[in-house]
Amino acid sequence: MNKLIVLMLLLVLIPIQAQSDSGGKAKIVTQNERPGDCISKVAIREIDGKLTSVPKAGFSLDAGRHSMNGSYIINRGICPIVSSKRAPAIPDLEAVFEAGKTYYVGLDHSSTNKNEWRLVIWKTE
């Protein structure tokens, strides 16, 4: 009977602990590519209109609505680019980020029109 009570307590407390571990933060992953969809890695340099210095591979972000932008390096081996002209400024990515979730952010450069390139969330866990 005592083992059953302990097991029930653990089943209740583990999700509570997991929520407190996330600390109201979302995880942002920026260094994964999705070659088949022409999505390249990004390095976030600006969050909510302010310059920032976050780790290149990814970072935690307070839950809520945020905008972000940054720099990118396109792997031409995964998705050829028609023109070598410099791409125009990429618009900010704006989204609501939920605590405890992981968001994969990258540059979608699948369009031959560089004016259509956008930062995207291509996966949420």
N, C-alpha and C positions, 0 to 999 in steps of 0.2 A: 504494500500500500504506500509506503514512504517513497519507493522508487517511482511510482506512478505520479505522486504529487510533485516530486522533483522534476520529472519529465514534463509535466504540464506547465510548471513554472518556467522551465527553460523555453518551451514553445511560445510562451507569452513574452518573455523577456528578450529573447534573441532579436525579434523584429524591432523592438523598442531600442535596443542597443545599436542595431544597424542604422536606424534613423538618426540617432544622436551622433554616430560616427561620421555621417555625411555632413553634419554641421550646417545644414541649409545650403550646401554647395552642389554645383553641377561640375562634372569633369569634362574638360574640353580637350580632345585629341586632335592634333594638327599635322602630324607627320606621317600619316598613312595615305597611300595613293589608291585610286580605283581605276586601273589602266583601261579596262573595257568601256568605261563611261567618260574617259578623258577628264578625270578629277585628279589634280595634283596637290602636293603638299603646300601648306602655307605657314608663315610665321606671323603671329598676331603682334602688331605694333601699336594698335590703338583700340581702346575699349571705352565706349560711351563718350567719344570725342576727345579723349585724353590720351596722350602718349603714355605708353606703358612698357615695362620690361618684364615679360613673362617667359618662362622656359620655352624654348623652341619646340620641344616635343609635345607639350601640352601643359595644362594648368587647371586649377580649380577656380570657379567663379561663383559669386553669390547668386542664389536663385533669384529669378525675376527677369524683367525685360532688359535686354542689353543690345547694343550695337557694337560691331567690331570690324576692323580692317587690318590689313598687313601687307606683307610682301610674299612673293611666290617665285618658285623656280620651276619651270615647266620641263618635264622629262619628255623631250621630243621623240624618244624611242617608244613611248607608250601611246602617243597620239600626235601624229604629224601636224605641224602648223603650216598653213598655206603661205603666209607672208612673214617676213622677218621684221616688219615695221614694229616699233614699240607699241604695246597695247595701251589703250586709254586707261585713265584712272578707274579702278574697280569700285562700284558702289558698296557702301557698308552692308554687312549682313545684320539684319535686325531679327531677333527672335526672343521668345520667352523660354528661359532655361529652368528646368525643374530640378529641385534638390534630389540628390541621390542618383541621377541619371548621367549617362555618358553620351556626349555628342561628338561625332566625327565631323570636322569642318575642313573643307578643301576648296580649291578653285575649279569650277566647272568651265573648261575651255573647249567644249565639244563643238561649239558653233564656229563656222569659218568667219563669221562677222565678230571681230574682237569687241565691238561695242555691246555684245550680248554676253560676254564673259561675266560670271558672278561667283561670289563666295556662296557656298551651299552647305547645309547640314545633310550629309549623305547617309548617315546611319545614327540611330539612337538606340541605346541599350538601357 
